[in-house]
Amino acid sequence: MAWTAGVGRCHFDCRAGLTFDSVGQLRKQLEGLAEAGLHDAPRSVTTVAFAYTGQGSQWAGMGRDLYDREPVARMVFDRCEEVFLEERGTSLLDVMFGRDGNGQLGDTAWEQPALYALECALTAQWSSVGIRPDMVLGHSVGEIAAAQAAGVFSLEDGMRFAATRGLLLSQTEGGAMIAVFAPPDQVASAVKAANAESAGVGVNIAADNGLHQVVSGPVTEIESLSTRLESEGVRVRRLNTTRAFHSALIDPALDALQASLEHVTVQPPELTVVSNLTGQAVSDGALLDGAYWRRHAREPVAFASGARTLAELGADVILEIGPGSVLAPMASSAWPESAPAPVVLSSMRPAPVGSPEDSGGFAEAVADAYQSGLPIRFEGLFSGETRRRISVPGYPFQRERYWLSAPRQRRSAEGHPLLGLRRESASGEITYETELFPTDPEWLNDHRVFERVIAPGALYGTMAASASLAGGSGPVDVEDMQLHNPLVFAEDSQGDEAGTNGRKVQLLISESGDEGLDRLQIMSKGPAETEWTLHAECRVSGGASAAGAVERVDLERLKTGLTPVDASVLYQARASTGIDLGGSFRTLGDLWARQGEALGEVSLREGTGLTQAEVHPLVLDGCFQVVAAARIQGSAEDETTYLPFGWERLWLTAGALPEKVVCHVRMHEATEESKAEAGAPAEVLSGELRIYDLDGVLLGGLDGYTIKRATRAALFSAIEGVNDLLYEVVWRERPLVPAIIAADFLPEPAAAAGGLMPLADYLEEEGVARADRSALLSDLDRWSRARAIWTLEKLGWRRSVGEVVESEELRQQLGVTDEHKRVFRRILEMLARSDVLQEDGGRFVVKAGHEDPLPEDVRPDPESFADHLAELHPHGATEIGLFRRCGAALPDVLRGQMDPLTLLFSSGYPTP
């Protein structure tokens, strides 16, 4: 349902986003939403700023849920982990996720690379759901991830720099930092006075955050400054850090920090970067090189100025990229009063004590972003999962039409209100004729099946009953009713001419040959049709005695063992099967049911017309709806569509039915013979109905009432013309081509090649950088290894550690054909290169068994990896599509069950 709502629906300005783990939780949230409503006016955000969190925001376990659930983020984490292992020889993710204790994450050497990895993963994750920044702003170490998002350096180079920076700063002399809640001028004066009395390196302003300033320096001098400020009534808070960042204490690390970027390729930013140094946007073409990052580590963070610059650049949403919600509110507080307040969002936050571990996760962040007006691409939220669209109710629009409709021909007011004018032939045959339109009677438009207006089955029963009572009053019998073809109205449109979607309806009564029973047929014809369509036929009698005419029951006793049912839930369930009932047809009141039995109150709504009719179609249809309650109750997941098919006998003790009745239904148990195949829904279901007044007096009933399974195709095929259904294949003779046409009109291969440019040059002209192309080819190589091991497993190989295999022996064992022996050996060699196998004298030794973790460069799920590559490398769509198609079919190709050339060049697929 979440997939369908996100991917299969239009998204409007007035919206809500909810996350849930169960149907009960969803229902509770929807009820709360219905009660509270949406108080905030809809917003249309257009300019997105990403704000990257700095040091001090980390917490043990941050990113673990993201890694476990989101393939896109996991890929970034794994790439960062690979770099960190090269640099430090140990795992960063173990420390981040709390698998190796919590203490190290508070160490700068671990904290800074951990923040970088998390923030880059969040950037990629937001991109996968369609949210990309127009500008970025980082706070201190957060600016490294911001620069990477702007294309200043690669993910791997940024990770090396973050790891080096954290290690260098962790080795500096210990210090302290405080947040001072006072204006910048007052803090600057206090710092100046403290340094005048200092015999050491003094203290420095480390950051201007707007509402508070951060001061950094030696522990003793920071403590002395804190005491002085607090004595003056200034609020001071000690920060949780053992280093004095942006102070003179880090000077010994600056040379090495600058040198660490000497061999890194630095590019001008591809989008706006608001610098910590100036609080302004980095100028076009400027390089954030080693000298910049040296100053960045030492000089104050101009965050408040940066927030004001975001406002000047037109940012209307600030999305915090980091493990908490720190920067976005801080930026909002520094926002100029003259600018509209921005939408403030976070990507994740630690779960409150006592709440589920996954609360505060990325799904909740997406829900908040969606509700704030961001254009979410929901396909990315379900990356790596298999989802399908289901039938769900549409939006409850308040539909209003403002065009002037052409006046439509109305049904004649003469004759019977339901049957129309009566005519009698010389042979004794009686005919009633009327004309029905989708909106006349008005209630017809409220009965839609598969989105088309269709006359309800109850209409034929009430027409037959009314016809049998035309000569007077008394009991009614309608026997052997068979419903043949649906009465489907032409689809209405604004430009319809008057009367073009109406249908002329005739009811014919003739002698059946059975004493006391007349044959009755109901037919219709559209304006452009030449033949009449038979919809229903039955046998009717009037004046017959009815069994049980004076029977009275205790309605309360009928409720025994039944459970109250919300009628609105029933209507929603029927809508999911394609039967959409509007207000006029929602005649059910109180309802009780269990599987195979139901009791419901049916009442005609005011203003539904035909009040003079002896039996109103909506009353009888309401009784049919009680049948749906008996069928659906206990089978909530059954989305099978059933429509009335007929009945053995409809009898009414007094002929007419009041506008309010009570209907009791008992269904017959479905037999295996009624099912098309074992386990499938029954093709036909039947049951018995009894109709009572509100005092329990029996008014009538239906014996052998039958409903039949229906599909859209089967229902509407009955109204298609024969010309649309029948085709003939005709082969026509043509002469053969007289001779082979010479190809000398084609250019020489050398001449054609001379006019072409190298592929890399062509791609650069098309906007694909060489580095991006190289990254695609590298990822395709990794994907090939993943698909190689997947192929062997699909062929049936369950490898064990230490197992020694011969290529030829294993090939024969797995059923690979002789013609593919070289390809098969190549697959084994690829796995040897990935450390899954080890080649030893022409044989292969298994290093990673079937249940063992795979090496880092072998992805366990090639399909999820393919989804990620498609998102990461849009310029490689053709190659990725070809790899995906051929890789999935490789087991069949190796066994000779699929022709590789057909696979490569089959119609409808792109092939480079």
N, C-alpha and C positions, 0 to 999 in steps of 0.2 A: 504494500500500500504506500509506503514512504517513497519507493522508487517511482511508482505511477504518479503520485502527487508532485514529485519534483521534476520528473522528466516528461510526463505526459499531460501537463496542464499549462495553460498560460498563467503568467504571474503578473499581478496587478499591484498598484501602488499601496493599496490598503491590504496588509498581509500580516500573518503571524507565523512564527517558527517554533515548533515544539520538538523536544527530544523525549523518548520514552523507551522503556524496556519491556512493557507488557501492555496488553489491551486495557487492563484495568487502569494502569497509570495514564494511558492516553485518554481514556474516557474521563478521568478525573480532571486532567488538564483542559480538555475541551469544555467541560462543564464550567470550570473556573473562567475560561476565556469568554464563554457565552454570558456569564453573569457580569463580569467586569467590563467586557468590551475593549475596544482599542481607543485609549484616550489620546495618544499622540497622533498628531496630524501626519499623513503619509509624507515621506521625504523622498526626493530623487537626488541621490548623491552622485556626483560626477567626477570629483577629483580626490583620489585616495593617497594618503601619506602613510607609509610604514614607519613606525618608531621602534628602534631596536634597543632593548633593555641592556643596561650595563651591569657591573659587578654588584653582588650583594642580593640579587633577586633569586638565586639558585635554591633548589631544595632537593633532597634525596629522592630519587625515583622520577625526577622530571623527564618527560619524554618517553618513558617506558610504555605507556599505553599507546602513544603515537607510533612507536616502533612495532608493537605487536599487531596493530590494527590497520595501519596505513602503508601500503606498498611503496608509494611515492616517497614518503618521509623515510621509510626504512632504507631505501636505496641511498639517500643522502647520508644517513647515519653510517651506513656500511662503508661508503667512500671515505668519510672522515675518519672512521675507525682504522681503515687501512693505512691512511697517512700517519695517524698517531702511533700505530704499531711500528711503522718504519722509523719514526722519530724517537720514540721512547722505549720501544720493545715491550710494552704492556698495554692492557686494554683500557680505553677511556670509557667505553659503554658500561663495563662492569662497575666502575665508580659512579657514573651518572645514575644508573638504574638501581643502585643500592645493593648490588650483588657482592660487593667487596667492602662492605662497611660504609658508614656515612662520613667519617672524619675527613677523608682526603678531598671531598668536594668543596670544603671550605678553604682549601689551600689554593692560592692564586695559580700555581702551576697546573692545577687540574680545572679550576673554575673557569678560567678564560677560554680554553679550548672547548670545554663542555658547553658554555653559552654560545660560542660560535657554531658548533655542530647543531645544537638545538634550533638556533635562529635560522640557519640555512635550511634545515629540514622544514621548518614552519613556512618559510618563504616558498619553497617548492610545493608544499601541501596547499597553500592558498592559491598558488598558480594553477594547480590541478582542478580547483573548483571555480576557475575563471577570474580570480581576483589578483590583479597585478598592480604594483604601485605606480603612481605618476611621479612621486618624489619620495626620498628616504631621508631619515634623520636618525642618527645613533647617539647613544649616551656613553661616552668614554669607549670602553672595549666593544660596545655594541656597534660602533661605527665601522668595525672591520666587516661584520656581516652585512651592514648596509652597503658598504662599498662593493662587496661581492655581488649583491643583488643588482647593483648598477653596472656590473660588468667590468669593474676596475681590474680584478684579477680572477683567476679560476678558483673553483671550489677547493681544489687541493692546495694551491699556493696560499690561499687565505687560511686554510687549516694549519699549514706549516708555520705561518706567521703568528697565528693565535697561540699555537703551542709554544713557540719560541718566546713570544712576548710574555706569556704567563710564567714560563720558567725563569726568564731573566728578572722579572719584577719580584718573583718569590724569593730571589736570592739577595735582594737589597736589604738594608738595615730596617729593622722593625720600626713601626710608627703607629700613629692613630689618626682618625678622622672624625669630625663632628659636623652635625647639621645645625646651623644657627638660624633661628626663625626671626630674622630682622632684615630691614632693607639693605641693599648692597652697600650704600654709602656708610651706614653705621658699622657694618661688618668690616669694610675696608679700613675705617679709622681704627677699629679695635685691633686689627691685624698689624697695622702700621705701628701702633703704640707697643704692642707685644714684641715686635721685632726690634724696636728701639732699645728695649731692656734685655734682649736675648744675647747670650754669650755664645750661642750655637748657630746652627744653620737657619734658625727661625721657622716661622710657619708661613703657609701660602694659602691663598684662596684657590680651591680645587675646582669648584663648579658654582655657576650662577643658575639656580633652578627656579627662580621666580619668587615663590613664597619663602624659600629658605636658601641659604648659601652653605656650601661645604668648605670647611677649612681643614688643611692637612699639614702634618709635621711630626716632629719627635713627640713621644708620649708625654714627657714632663712638661713641655711647652704647651701642648694641647690641653693638658689638665689644668695648667695655670690659667690659660685663656678662658676655659670653660668656667672656672670658679669666678673669674672677674665678670664675665657676662651674666652669669646667673645672679650675682650680687646686684647687678643693675636691672634685674627683672626680665632679662632676656631668656627665652626658652632655648635650651641646648639639648641635643640628643646625640649620644655616642654611637657611631656606626660600627657594625659588626665586621671589623677588618683588622688585620695585624700589620698592614703595610700602609704607608703614607703616599698614596698615588697623587700624581700631579704636584709633587713637592720636590724640594732639593734633595731629599733622601734617595730618589731614584736616579739621580744624575749618573752614578757609576754604570748603570745599565744602558744608557742611551746610545753609546757608540756601537755596541754589539747589536742593539735593536735596529739601528739604521742599516748596519751592514747586512743584516739578515735578508734584506729586500734587494740587495745589489743585483742578484741574478734572477729576479722575478720580473716577468713581463707585465708591465703596468699599462693599462689602456685608459684613455679619457672616459669619464662616466657616460653611459648610454642614456641615463635619465638624471633628473635633478637630484644632486646630493647637497644637503644643507650641512655645512661643516661645523664641527665642534669648536674649531679655532676662532672662527669669525662670527658664527651665528648667521652667516649668509650663504647663498647658493654658490657652489664651486663654479668658477667661470668656465666657459666653453673652452675645451682643449687643454685645460689644466691637468697635470698629472699628480696623482696622490702617491708620490714616490717615498723613498726612505727618509728623506729630509722632512717631508710632511708628517710622517708618522712619528718621527722623533719629537717634533714640536707638539704633536697631538698627545703624546704620553706625558709631556712635561707641563704644558700650559693649561690654564683653566678651561673647563667645559662651558661654553656659552650656550647652555641649553635653552634658557628663557628667550634669548635673542633668536635662536633657531626656531622656537615655536611661533614667535611673531612673524618670522619669515615665511613659515608655512601658511599663515593666515594671508599674508600679502600675495602669495602665489595662488591663492584660491582654494586651498585644501578644505574640503567640507566633511571629511571623515579621517580620524586618526586611528589606525589599527596597530595595536602594540604587538610586536613580534618578540616574544620572550616568555619566560616561565611564569610571569605574574601580571598583575595589573598595577603598574607603578608609573610608567612614563606618560601614558595617555591622559590620566587625570591631572598630572603635573603640567603637561602641555596645555591642557584645557584651562588651568588656573592662570597660565601666563598669556592666554589668548587676549588680543586687544578687544576692548569693549565695542569698538566701532565695527568689528567683523562679526558675522553670524556665528553662533556657537557651533563647533563641529560635533558630529557624531563620534563618540568615544567607545572603542571596542577593544577587547583583549583576545588573544589567541588561545590561552589556557591559563589555568590557575590551580594552585594546590587544593586538593579536596578538603573541605572543612572536617574537623574532628567528628567522627561518628557517621559521616556520610559515605556512600559507596566510593571505592577507589577511583572509578572512572568518571565521577562527577567533575565538572569543570573542564571536560575534555574538548577535543576539537569539534565534535558534532554540536555541542552546545554553542561554541563560538560561531559556527556556521549558521545556526538558528538565529543567533543575535544579529549577525551580519545581514542575513536575509530579511529579517524584520525591519532592519534599519534602512533597507532599500537597495542594498548591493545586489548586482545581477549574478546570482550564484549559478554555476554550471554543475548541476547535481550529479551528472555522470561521474565526475571526479570524486565525489564523496563515497561512491561505492566501487572504487577502483579495486580490481582483483576479485570481485564478487560476481556471482552469476545471479542476475535478477530478471524478472519478467513483468510485463505490464498485466494488470488485472483490471476487471471492470469495477469501477467505483462510481458513486453518485457524482453528477456534475455540480458546478457551482450553483448555489441558489440565487440566481439573478432576479432582480426586480424588473421583469420584462415590461417595457412600455414601447408602443409603436406610435410613431408620429406622422406617418404618411397617410394619405387619404386613399382608402381602399375603394375600388369600383363597387357600385351597388350590386350585391349578389341576389340572384333569384332565391326567394324564400319558398319554403314548402307551403303548399296551399293550406289555408286555414279551414277549408271545407273537409268534411268527412271525419273519420276517426283520428284522434290526436296522435296516435302512433302508426296506424295502418294506412291512413289516407282515404281516398275515395273508393267506394265499393261499386263494383259492376257485376252483373250476373248475365251469363250467356244463355242462349236458347237451350243448350245441352245441359244446363244446370250447374256448370262450373262457375265458381265465384272467384273474382279477382279483386284484390285491393292494390292500389298503386299510390306511392308517395315518392318524394325525392329527399335524399339525405345529403348533407354537406358536412365537411369536417367541423364547421362551427355552427351547424344548425341540424339538430339541437346543439346548444352550446357545450353540453357536457361531453359530446363525442370527442372533442379536441383534447380532453383530459385522459383519453385511453390510447396510449402509444406503446407499440410493441416493436422493438428494434428501431426506435426513432420514427416510426410511421404511424399515422392515425389509422386504427383498425377497429371495426365494429366489434363490441364485446360479444362473446358467446351467449351471454344472458339475453341479449337483444332478441335473438331468434326464439328463445323460450317464451319471452313475454309477448312477442308478436303472435306466436301460436296460441298462447293462452287467451289473449285478447280476441283473436279471431273466433275461437270456439265459444266465447261469451258474447259475441256480437248480437246474437239473437235473444239474449236475456241473461239472467244471473243463475248461479248454481255451481256445483262442483265442476272441476276441470281435470281432464286426463290428457297429457301429451306423451305419447308412447313412441318408442323406437326412434328417438331423435338421433340423426346422424349429421354431423357438421363436415361438409366437404371442402369448400374453398373459403379462404378468408375474404372478407369484404374490406379491401384496402383502398383508401382514398388517395387520389393523386396528390403529390406533394404541393403544398401551397407556396406561393411566392408573391412578391409585391406586385408584379406586373400581370398577374392572372386576369383574364377577362372574366366577366360575370358568369358564374355558373359552370366554368370549365372543369372544376374539380368536384362537382356534385355527381351523384349516382342515382339513377331511377331504380326504385325498388318495387318489385311486385311480389305479392303473396297469393298463391293459387290454391284453391280448395276444390278437390274433386272426390268422387266416390272411389274408395279403395277396394271394394269387394268384400270387406269385413263388415259384418253387421254392427252398426252403431259407431263405426270409426270412419273418418274421412282422411283422405291423403292430403297432406299439406306440403307445399314447396315454397321456398323463398329464394328469389333470384334478383340479380341486379345487372345494370348495363350502364357503362360510361358514355359520355357524349360522342366520343370518337370510335366506339365499339359497334360492331355489327351483330354480334351474338350475345345472348344472355349467359351469365355465369350462375350456376347453381351453387348456393351457399349452404342450404340446409333442407332436409326433408324429414317428415315424421307423420304420425297418425294422431288425430285429435278426436275428442268427443266431449260433448257438454251434457250435463245433467246426469252423469253416471254417479253411482254411490261411491263413497270413499271410505275405506276402512279406517277405523280410529277417528271418526269425525268428531267425537265428543271427548276424546282423550285429553287428560290434563296431567302434567308432570310437575314435580318439585324442581324448579330450576337450580336451587341451591345444591340438591343432591347430585345433579349432573356435573357440578364443579369438583366433586370428590376426586382426588388424585390428580387434578389438573393444576398447573402453575400459571399465575398471572403473566401475561405477555404484553410488552409495550407495542401497540399497533404501529407506532412510527418505525420501530426496529423491523417489523415485518415488511413495511413498505420499502425500507432501504434494502432489505434482502431481495425483494422482488425486483427492485430497480437494477440490482447487480446481475439479474438474470435476463435483463432486457425489457422487462415489463414495467413501464414508468406510468404510474397512476397519478393524475393531477387531483386538485382539491375536490371536484365533484364526485370522484370515485373513491375518495377516502371516507367511506361510510362506516368503518368499524369503530366501535367505542371500546368498552371493556372487553377483554379477551383473555381466555384461559386455554391452555393447551398442554399436551404431551405428545410424544411420538405416536402418530396414528389416530389421535382424537383431539377435538377442539370444540370450544363453546364460545360464541361471540355475539355481541349485541350489534345490530345493524340499524342505522337510522339515516333516513334521507335528509340531505342538507336542504336548507331553504333556498328557494330561487332556482331549483333545478328543472322546472318546467314539467309538462305532461302530467299535471296533477290530476287530470280527469282519467288517466289510464288506470285500468283495473289492477294491473301489476306493473310497477315501475321497473324498467331494466336495471336501475342502480340498486334497487333493493335486492333483486335476485343476484346481481353481480356481487353484492356484499356477502351473500351467502356462499358464493363460489370462493370468495377470498378467505372465508373461514377454512375451506379445504386447504388452501395454501398454508395456513397456520398449522394445521394437523400434519402436513407433509414436511414442512421446513423445521418444525420444532425438534431439536435434538440432532439436526443435520445442518448446522450453521455454515459449513464449508461447501454445501451442495449448491452449485450455481447453475443447475440444469433448469432449462426453461420448459414449463408445461403449460399447455393451453387446453380449454375444453374441447372434447372430442365427441361428446354425445351422452345420452343416458337411456336407460330402459324405460323409465316412467317418471314423469313429473306430474304430481297430483296436488290439487288445492281443494280443500274441503268446502270453502265458500266462494271459490273463484277468484276473489280479489285478495290482495295483501295490503296490510296497513303500512304506513311510512316507517314504523319502528317494529322490528321483530328480533327474535333471538334464534340463532341457528346452531344446531348440534350436529357434529360431523364425526363419523367413524370410518376410517379408511380400511380397505381390505389389504391383507398382507401381500406384498409383491412376490410373485413366484419367479423361479429361475427362467421359466419359459418366457416371461415378459421382458427379459433382458437380452440385448443384442449379443452380449458376451459376458463371461463370468466377471463379477466385480463391477460391471458398468451400471449406471443408473437404469432403472426400469424404463422400457419404452412406453408402457401404459400403466396407469394406476387407476384404481376405482374405489368408490366408497358410497356410503349412505348418508343422506342429509335429512334432518327433520327441522321444520320451521314452526316456531311457537310465537304467540303474542307475549307481552310483558308479564302476563299472569300465568303463563305456562300452558295455555290452551293450544292444542295442536292445530296448525293452520294448513299444513301440507308437508310435502317432502319430495325427495328425488331418490329413486332406487337405481342402483347400477350407474351412478354418475361417473363418467370416465374422463380422465385427462391424459393427453398424449404429449410425449416429448417433442419439442419443436426446435428447429434451427433457423437462422436467418435465411440460409440458402433454400431450405425446403419450403419455408413459408412463402417467400416471394417468387419462387419458381412457378408457383401456380398462377401468377398474374402476368408472367412474361409472355410475349408473343411467340408463336411457333417459329417465326423467322429468326428470333434471337437464340433459339435453342438448337436448331438443326443446321448442320454444315455438311458439305460434300467436298471431299478432296478429289481434284481432277488433275490428272497428268496430261500435259500437252506436249506433243512431239515438236522438237526443234532440230534443225540440221546440225551435224557436227561441225566443229571448226575445221575448215579445209586443210590447214597446214599449221605447223608450229611457227609462231611469229618470232622473227629474229629479235634479239635483245640489243642490237647495235645502236639503238637510239639512246641507251643508257650511258651515262658518263663512265669513263674508266675509273677503277677503284682508286688509283693514285691521284687522279684529278679530284675525285670527291673528297679524299682524305686531306688534300692540300687546302681545301676551303673550310675545313673544320678546325675548331680550337680545342685544346686540351680540356677534358671534363672539369678539372679544378678551376680553370680560368672561366669557363662558361658558368659554373655555379657561383663564382665570385660576382660575376656580372648580375646574376639573379639574386644577389644578396645573401648567399650562403658562404660564410667565412671558411677558410681552409681548416681552421682549428675545429669548427663545428663539424665539418665533413670528417675529419680525422676522429673526432669523438664518436660520431655515428658508426664508423667502421670498427672502432675498438669495441663499442657496445654490441655490435652485431657479432663480433668474434666471441664475446662472452656469452651471448645468447646461443650461439651455435654449440658451445660446450654444454649449456643447460639442456638444449634439445637433444644432444647426443646421448646423455645419460637417460633422459626421458624415453628416447627411442628404444634403448636396450631394455629398459624396464617394461615397456609396452610389448616388446617381443617375448618377454617372459623370463629375463635373467634376474635372479636374486643373488647378488654377489655377496661373498663372505670374506672377511679380512684374512689375508694369507693365502687365499685360493689362487692357484696357478692355472692359467688358461692358455690354450693354443687358439690363435685366431681362426684357423680353418675348422677345428673341432667345435668351437663355440658357434661358428656360423652355421654349420650343419645342424647343430642341436636346436638352434633358434629358428630354423626354417628359412634362412636367407638364401636366395638363389645364387647359382654359380656366377651369373653375369655381374653380380654386385659384390663379389668377394673383395675387390680392391677398396670399394667404398666402405665396406664393413671394417676392414683393417684400419682405414683412415679414422674411423670413429673411435676405435680403441686407442690409436695414437693421440688423438685429441684429448682423451681422458687421461692418458699418461702425462701429457703436458700440463694437465690441471691437477695432478697429484691424487686423482682418484685411483689410477692404476700406476704401476711402475714397469717399464719395459726391461726385460732381462733376457738377453740372448735370443731375441725373436719371440719370446713368450711374454705374458703379462701377469704381474702379481697384483692382487687387489689390496689397496691401502685403505680404502674407505668402504666399509660394508654397507649393505642395504639400509640398515637402521642407524648408521653412524652419521654425524653432521657432515655436510659436504664442505669442501674448501670454499674460501671466500669468493672466488671467481666463478663458482658454479651455482646458479640460482635454482632453488628447488622447484619453482613454478614458472616455467617459460612463458605461459600465457599472461600471467600478471606482469612479468618483465616486459613482454611485448606491449602491453597497454601503457606501461611507463615510458617505453621508448617512443611510442607514437606521440605521447604528450611532450617528451623532451626534445625530439627531433622531427618537427613537422615537415622539414625539407626532405626527410627520408621516407615519406609515406609509401612510395613505390617499392623500395627495397624491403621495408618492414612488412608490407602486404605480401610480397613474394616469399620472404622468409617464413612468414606465418603460415601461408597456404602450403608450401612445400614441406616445412618442418612437421606440421600436424599429420601429413600423409606419408611421411618417411617410412614408418613400419610397413604400410601396405606396399610401398614401392619396393622395399628390400625383399619382401616375400613374393614379388611378382604379381601382386593383386591389382596394381595400378600402373599405367604407362607413364613414365616420367615426362615424356614430351607432351602428352596430353595435359598433364598437370601444369607444366610450364606455360604452355601456349593456349590453354583452354579459353574459350570465348568468355568475355565479361570480366576478365581479370587483367590488371595492369602488369606488364612485363617489360623490364628495362631493355 
